[in-house]
Amino acid sequence: MRYFEVDGDSPDEILKQFLIQQQAPEEFVEMEVIYPGSKGIMGIGRKPAKVKIIFNDHEYLKRKAKLYISEILNKAGFENYHIEMKDVYPDCVMNILSDDSNMLIGKSALTLDSFQYLLDRALKSGDESEMRILVDVDNYRERIILPLKEKAVRLAHSVKKNGRPVKMPPMASIVRREIHIAARTVQGISTISYGEGQIKSVTIMPEKTNKQHSRAPRRYGSNNKKPDNRNFNK
């Protein structure tokens, strides 16, 4: 929920302009009139109206996301599918159930990764919401990503204990993001992505080691490629 206190010519006009600006259906908005406004006498003593608007942005984003995903699937020729919504606080997962799940996930989850990217772009107007809308297919995140996150946490504790960095296998950004978040829940641990293109590996290291790398870059691997640390979450 998001709350707004807005002044304007009248409560009805305030609500109308709010719906236009947010591009939201009225069913997701409630309005409480704080002061109805006063026209005064011949414009003298005029006071604007003031209202409190309650915007259920979470439910709005859920419906918008479901409609967008359905539109993409329909245009791509997928017919037999079902989208279930699962609230995983503070996020919401749109899980696509389909006989074509392998095709929707793609090799190394690249298709699912692209799906998430498109949805993020479509919902960019909802950036202020605390809730993320995540796309999933046949519970891939739970079956594959969750075990990898748990492994990342175990490795992070090991790295913290022995001080030696550990490199995880190459993976798509949809997986790497979760690995970065999970590993960094361990205090004193940092992560960095290495590689080029969409598939990169994640290295878990002591935080002080990463700071040393930032001060004095070194070349890694037989191809002498530098580590990609422009955005750790990719």
Buried (B, 14 or more C-beta within 10 A) or exposed (E): EBEBEBEBEBBEEBBEEBBEEBEBEEEBBEBEBEEEBEEEEEEEEEEEBBBEBBBBBBEBBBBBBBEBBBEBBEEEEBEEBEBEEBEEEEEBBBBBBBEBBEEBBBEBBBBBBBBBEEBBEBBEBBEEBEBBBBBBBBBBBBEBBBEBBEBBBBBBBBBBEEEEBBBBEBBBBBBBBBBBEBBBEBEEBBBBBBBEEBBBBBBBBBBEBBEEBEEEEEEBEEEEEEBBBEEBEE
